Amino acid sequence: MNNFAQSHAEPSLHAETHSLSVRTCLVVWAGLMLLTGITVGVSFVDFGFLHVFVALVVATVKAALVILWFMHIRYEGAALRTMVFVAFFMLAVCIGFTFFDVAYR
């Protein structure tokens, strides 16, 4: 039996795991805390009609940090990363359509 047949004969019961170092977790946590501070700071600044846009950009960056490192999407294959990206892109499109609806009332 060749290597391909051996490796695909039985499904593996052990999923590959990725462990993050304490340093990486602390750096991501510090980034999230910094972005939370920016979110609070942005709430006190009047950006006019861009206020919601700026808040959503900061929230998107925070979500990306959580998704990439704490949900381990950074270590997954291209297909899964693409599906996650497409899902969030479609969410952004739906939110954008909501803003168009509210803006032109």
Contacts in CASP RR format, 6 or more apart in sequence:
PFRMAT RR
TARGET T0000
AUTHOR 0000-0000-0000
METHOD contacts of the structure
MODEL  1
MNNFAQSHAEPSLHAETHSLSVRTCLVVWAGLMLLTGITVGVSFVDFGFL
HVFVALVVATVKAALVILWFMHIRYEGAALRTMVFVAFFMLAVCIGFTFF
DVAYR
1 9 0 8 1.000
18 72 0 8 1.000
18 75 0 8 1.000
20 69 0 8 1.000
24 69 0 8 1.000
25 69 0 8 1.000
28 65 0 8 1.000
28 69 0 8 1.000
28 70 0 8 1.000
31 65 0 8 1.000
32 62 0 8 1.000
32 65 0 8 1.000
32 66 0 8 1.000
35 58 0 8 1.000
35 61 0 8 1.000
35 62 0 8 1.000
35 65 0 8 1.000
36 62 0 8 1.000
38 58 0 8 1.000
39 55 0 8 1.000
39 58 0 8 1.000
39 59 0 8 1.000
39 62 0 8 1.000
42 51 0 8 1.000
42 54 0 8 1.000
42 55 0 8 1.000
42 58 0 8 1.000
43 55 0 8 1.000
47 53 0 8 1.000
47 54 0 8 1.000
52 99 0 8 1.000
56 95 0 8 1.000
63 88 0 8 1.000
67 73 0 8 1.000
67 84 0 8 1.000
68 74 0 8 1.000
73 80 0 8 1.000
73 81 0 8 1.000
73 84 0 8 1.000
END
